[in-house]
Amino acid sequence: MRAVRRPLGSHVEWHHVVPKSEGGRETVALHPICHRTIHASATNAELARRYPTLDALREREDIARFLDWIADKPPDFHAPTRRKPG
């Protein structure tokens, strides 16, 4: 999968690559819709164990589909975030 780098627009949110509650320290700037999608898709424990890097997260099927969908949207685009069932 290609690495997607979106312009951040006028708003930035900081994401702990490994959640702070799981011992993470590194943060990266993300577009708010991307940040919300990550946290709606996986628990902090899953992010720490299964997706400890942005590259690993990008390979997750639902995230990959989201990144393909969002790729052509303008930097200030926003839409409601759908939560993972269950």
URKA-V814357 format. One record per residue. N is the residue number from 1. D_CENTER is the distance of its C-alpha to the mean C-alpha in whole Angstrom. Layout:
BEGIN
n;d_center
N;D_CENTER
N;D_CENTER
END
This chain:
BEGIN
n;d_center
1;15
2;15
3;13
4;11
5;11
6;11
7;14
8;13
9;16
10;17
11;15
12;12
13;11
14;11
15;8
16;10
17;9
18;12
19;12
20;15
21;17
22;17
23;18
24;15
25;16
26;14
27;12
28;10
29;10
30;7
31;8
32;9
33;8
34;4
35;4
36;7
37;6
38;4
39;7
40;9
41;9
42;10
43;12
44;12
45;15
46;13
47;10
48;13
49;15
50;14
51;11
52;12
53;11
54;8
55;11
56;11
57;7
58;8
59;11
60;11
61;12
62;11
63;7
64;10
65;12
66;9
67;9
68;13
69;13
70;12
71;13
72;16
73;16
74;17
75;15
76;16
77;15
78;14
79;14
80;14
81;11
82;13
83;13
84;14
85;17
86;19
END
